[in-house]
Amino acid sequence: MFDVIMAGGGPTGFMLAAELRMRGMRVLVVERDTEPTKVVRGLGLHVRSIEIMDQRGLLDRFLEEGQRYPLGSMFAGIAKPPPEDLDTSHPYILGIPQTSTERLLIEHAEGLDVEVRRGRALVDLEQDEEGVTAVLDDGSRLRSRYLVGCDGGRSTVRKLLGIDFPGEPAESEWLLTEARLTMPVEEVMAMVTRVRETDLRFGAGPVRDGVFRIVVPAERVAEDRSVPPTLEELREALRATTGTDFGVHSPQWMSRFGDATRLAERYRVGRVLLAGDAAHVHPPLGGQGLNLGIQDAFNLGWRLAAELQGWAPEGLLDGYGSERRPVAETVLDSTRAQGVLMAQDAGSKAVRRLVSDLMDLEEANRLLVERITAIGVRYDVGEGHDLLGRRLRDVELEQGRLFELMRGGRGLLVDGTGRLSVKGWQDRVDLVTDTTGALDVPAVLLRPDGHVVWVGEDQEGLSALLPRWFGATA
């Protein structure tokens, strides 16, 4: 029997599989496709995802294959300089295609001996008090203690669970491709600049060796967006938007996406959970989809492992949905708002001008940047210090960088008093004594995902709080 089966082998599935495997779980990723997709939907990692890669010791690999871009507000394509003193040691966007992100996460998971079965799709599931039976399309039946649907917006797992997926259906559609053009590069870029003065839904730019990445509005919403567009359909869409098809030819791949916006009513039914696009879909405005899924996995992994290891306090696993669903709801509202601001009617243009003026105010600019990058996420862990519920930025401590000290995936107490103890929880919480004052607080307790759950200096308060997040003493 497996501990956990991940249905779906995209970035969310492999991130979650690695989080579980590093904690000793026996996991399996089941993926219907025989090989990783060549379609490049996501183009980069935001700050919080970059921090997560740093916390797992993966960031150097990502930096080698990506390109750092200055961090600024690009909410709805409105360019503003970044706010001062942003709360991170990684104040940049990492430009890296989703295919590279997925490959690096696959390598990370396989390096931990995660088992993968490709070319197999989950078609049914049954669950009981002891576990879940996953039925694959070849008739095989696999048992696991838990199962997580990481199988995208058309999630089979979500449908089998009967979880409602309310929201708005797609009203618009875009065609996406990487292809070659016969038109000279200078003419292409001049045309792109001219068209984008009135239509921000269109974009094109070189990506490598004469290949351009193109996104263009489609003339209509397809009945089945899983069917790629034809080259002629792409040419027609380009001519309708720009007046020319740029001599497009030799597409590397083609895809389509819509602006459907939906959020699962719940993230868990018994021993089956949802993560990533299986739980939420939205337009790609702001580039948050891939990042949201990776962050789902980072929140869920330690909780699910704790449940499997037997030390999870009551409600810990349910905390995944109660924390992550509101975050997804905020992202959906953000993409809805950006869609309005990018429309071309007079009312939307007026609102866009107003929002642009508001973004000149540092507080408004900071709010939007922190939302897009996810460093503003604050979970409800109780009242008290301003740090409570927030993830802690990387800082230099006497024993090394904070993120390096958290690579084991355990909780961490950073004690500046030299008097505190985690006796009874040493198998779940590490203790680092630091007298540098780098944190500007006496002591802080972090969950395995780096979010602060206690700030103080007295042992009594700490000991009363530890069971809430780390269970009873060993």
Backbone hydrogen bonds, N-H to C=O, Kabsch-Sander energy under -0.5 kcal/mol:
donor,donor_aa,acceptor,acceptor_aa,energy
2,F,143,R,-2.5
3,D,26,R,-2.8
4,V,26,R,-1.5
5,I,146,Y,-1.7
6,M,28,L,-3.3
7,A,5,I,-0.6
7,A,148,V,-2.5
8,G,6,M,-1.0
8,G,30,V,-2.8
14,F,10,G,-2.4
15,M,11,P,-2.3
16,L,12,T,-2.5
17,A,13,G,-2.4
18,A,14,F,-2.2
19,E,15,M,-2.1
20,L,16,L,-2.2
21,R,17,A,-2.7
22,M,18,A,-2.5
23,R,20,L,-1.0
24,G,21,R,-2.2
25,M,20,L,-2.1
27,V,25,M,-0.7
28,L,4,V,-1.8
29,V,115,E,-2.5
30,V,6,M,-2.9
30,V,28,L,-0.5
31,E,29,V,-0.5
31,E,117,R,-2.5
41,R,39,V,-0.9
45,L,94,L,-2.3
48,R,373,T,-2.0
50,I,46,H,-2.3
51,E,47,V,-2.6
52,I,48,R,-2.0
53,M,49,S,-2.2
54,D,50,I,-2.0
55,Q,51,E,-2.6
56,R,52,I,-1.2
57,G,54,D,-1.5
58,L,53,M,-3.0
59,L,53,M,-0.9
61,R,58,L,-0.8
62,F,58,L,-1.5
63,L,59,L,-2.9
64,E,60,D,-1.8
65,E,61,R,-1.0
66,G,62,F,-1.3
67,Q,95,G,-1.9
69,Y,93,I,-2.8
71,L,91,P,-0.9
73,S,80,K,-1.3
74,M,72,G,-0.5
77,G,74,M,-2.7
78,I,75,F,-1.8
79,A,77,G,-0.9
80,K,73,S,-2.0
86,L,83,P,-0.6
88,T,86,L,-2.5
92,Y,90,H,-2.1
93,I,69,Y,-2.3
94,L,45,L,-2.2
95,G,67,Q,-3.3
95,G,93,I,-0.8
96,I,43,L,-1.4
96,I,94,L,-0.7
98,Q,42,G,-2.4
100,S,97,P,-0.9
101,T,97,P,-2.0
102,E,98,Q,-2.9
103,R,99,T,-2.1
104,L,100,S,-2.5
105,L,101,T,-2.1
106,I,102,E,-2.4
107,E,103,R,-2.5
108,H,104,L,-2.0
109,A,105,L,-2.5
110,E,106,I,-3.1
111,G,107,E,-2.0
112,L,108,H,-0.7
112,L,109,A,-1.0
113,D,110,E,-1.6
114,V,109,A,-1.9
115,E,27,V,-1.3
117,R,29,V,-2.9
119,G,31,E,-0.9
119,G,33,D,-1.2
120,R,31,E,-2.0
123,V,135,V,-3.1
124,D,135,V,-1.5
126,E,133,T,-2.2
128,D,131,G,-2.7
132,V,144,S,-3.6
133,T,126,E,-3.8
134,A,132,V,-0.6
134,A,142,L,-3.2
135,V,124,D,-3.0
135,V,133,T,-0.5
136,L,134,A,-0.6
136,L,140,S,-2.6
137,D,121,A,-1.8
139,G,136,L,-2.0
142,L,134,A,-2.7
144,S,132,V,-2.2
145,R,2,F,-1.5
146,Y,3,D,-1.5
147,L,271,R,-2.1
148,V,5,I,-2.6
149,G,273,L,-3.4
150,C,7,A,-2.3
150,C,148,V,-0.9
155,S,152,G,-1.7
159,K,155,S,-1.6
160,L,156,T,-2.7
161,L,157,V,-1.9
162,G,158,R,-0.7
162,G,159,K,-0.7
163,I,158,R,-1.9
168,E,261,T,-2.7
174,W,257,F,-3.0
175,L,216,V,-3.1
176,L,255,S,-2.9
177,T,214,I,-2.1
178,E,253,W,-1.2
179,A,212,F,-2.4
180,R,249,H,-2.4
181,L,210,G,-0.6
182,T,246,F,-0.9
183,M,246,F,-1.9
188,V,184,P,-2.4
189,M,185,V,-2.7
190,A,186,E,-1.9
191,M,187,E,-2.2
192,V,188,V,-2.6
193,T,189,M,-2.3
194,R,190,A,-2.1
195,V,191,M,-2.8
196,R,192,V,-2.5
197,E,193,T,-0.6
197,E,194,R,-0.9
198,T,195,V,-1.7
199,D,195,V,-1.6
202,F,199,D,-1.2
203,G,215,V,-2.4
205,G,213,R,-1.7
207,V,211,V,-3.1
208,R,211,V,-1.3
211,V,208,R,-3.3
212,F,179,A,-3.5
213,R,205,G,-2.9
214,I,177,T,-2.8
214,I,212,F,-0.5
215,V,203,G,-2.7
216,V,175,L,-2.0
218,A,173,E,-3.2
222,A,220,R,-0.5
227,V,224,D,-1.6
234,L,230,T,-1.9
235,R,231,L,-2.4
236,E,232,E,-2.4
237,A,233,E,-2.1
238,L,234,L,-2.3
239,R,235,R,-2.4
240,A,236,E,-2.2
241,T,237,A,-1.7
242,T,238,L,-3.1
243,G,238,L,-0.7
243,G,239,R,-1.4
244,T,238,L,-0.7
248,V,245,D,-2.0
249,H,180,R,-2.9
252,Q,178,E,-3.9
253,W,178,E,-0.8
255,S,176,L,-2.8
257,F,174,W,-2.1
259,D,172,S,-1.3
261,T,168,E,-2.4
262,R,281,V,-2.1
263,L,166,P,-2.1
264,A,279,A,-3.0
265,E,164,D,-2.1
269,V,272,V,-2.8
272,V,269,V,-1.8
273,L,147,L,-2.2
274,L,267,Y,-2.0
275,A,149,G,-2.2
278,A,275,A,-1.1
279,A,276,G,-2.3
280,H,276,G,-1.0
281,V,262,R,-2.3
287,G,284,P,-2.6
292,L,288,Q,-2.7
293,G,289,G,-1.9
294,I,290,L,-2.1
295,Q,291,N,-2.2
296,D,292,L,-2.0
297,A,293,G,-2.2
298,F,294,I,-1.8
299,N,295,Q,-1.7
300,L,296,D,-2.4
301,G,297,A,-2.6
302,W,298,F,-0.6
303,R,299,N,-0.6
304,L,300,L,-2.7
305,A,301,G,-2.2
306,A,302,W,-2.0
307,E,303,R,-2.1
308,L,304,L,-2.2
309,Q,305,A,-2.4
310,G,306,A,-0.8
311,W,306,A,-1.4
312,A,306,A,-1.3
316,L,313,P,-1.9
319,G,315,G,-1.3
320,Y,317,L,-1.5
321,G,317,L,-0.5
322,S,318,D,-1.8
323,E,319,G,-1.7
324,R,320,Y,-2.8
325,R,321,G,-2.1
327,V,323,E,-0.9
328,A,324,R,-2.4
329,E,325,R,-2.4
330,T,326,P,-2.0
331,V,327,V,-2.0
332,L,328,A,-2.7
333,D,329,E,-2.1
334,S,330,T,-2.1
335,T,331,V,-2.4
336,R,332,L,-2.2
337,A,333,D,-2.5
338,Q,334,S,-2.3
339,G,335,T,-2.1
340,V,336,R,-1.8
341,L,337,A,-2.3
342,M,338,Q,-1.5
343,A,340,V,-1.3
349,K,345,D,-2.2
350,A,346,A,-2.0
351,V,347,G,-2.2
352,R,348,S,-2.5
353,R,349,K,-2.1
354,L,350,A,-1.9
355,V,351,V,-2.9
356,S,352,R,-2.4
357,D,353,R,-1.9
358,L,354,L,-2.3
359,M,355,V,-2.2
360,D,357,D,-1.3
361,L,358,L,-1.9
365,N,361,L,-2.5
366,R,362,E,-3.0
367,L,363,E,-2.2
368,L,364,A,-2.0
369,V,365,N,-2.3
370,E,366,R,-2.8
371,R,367,L,-1.7
372,I,368,L,-2.4
373,T,369,V,-2.5
374,A,370,E,-0.9
375,I,370,E,-0.5
376,G,370,E,-1.8
377,V,374,A,-0.8
379,Y,389,G,-2.1
381,V,379,Y,-1.2
388,L,385,H,-1.5
389,G,452,V,-3.0
390,R,387,L,-2.1
391,R,377,V,-0.6
392,L,450,G,-2.1
397,L,395,V,-0.6
397,L,400,G,-2.0
400,G,397,L,-1.4
402,L,395,V,-2.5
405,L,401,R,-1.8
406,M,402,L,-0.8
406,M,403,F,-0.6
407,R,404,E,-1.1
409,G,406,M,-1.9
411,G,428,R,-2.4
412,L,446,L,-2.0
413,L,430,D,-2.9
414,V,412,L,-0.6
414,V,444,V,-2.7
415,D,413,L,-0.7
415,D,432,V,-2.9
416,G,414,V,-0.6
416,G,442,P,-2.4
425,W,422,V,-2.7
428,R,425,W,-2.4
429,V,425,W,-2.5
430,D,411,G,-2.6
432,V,413,L,-3.0
434,D,415,D,-2.5
434,D,432,V,-0.5
440,D,437,G,-0.8
443,A,456,G,-0.6
444,V,414,V,-2.0
445,L,454,W,-2.5
446,L,412,L,-3.2
447,R,451,H,-2.7
450,G,447,R,-2.2
452,V,390,R,-2.9
453,V,445,L,-2.7
454,W,445,L,-1.1
456,G,443,A,-1.7
462,L,458,D,-1.7
463,S,459,Q,-3.1
464,A,460,E,-1.7
465,L,461,G,-1.2
466,L,462,L,-2.3
468,R,465,L,-1.2
469,W,465,L,-0.8
469,W,466,L,-0.8
470,F,466,L,-2.8
471,G,467,P,-1.4
474,A,424,G,-2.7
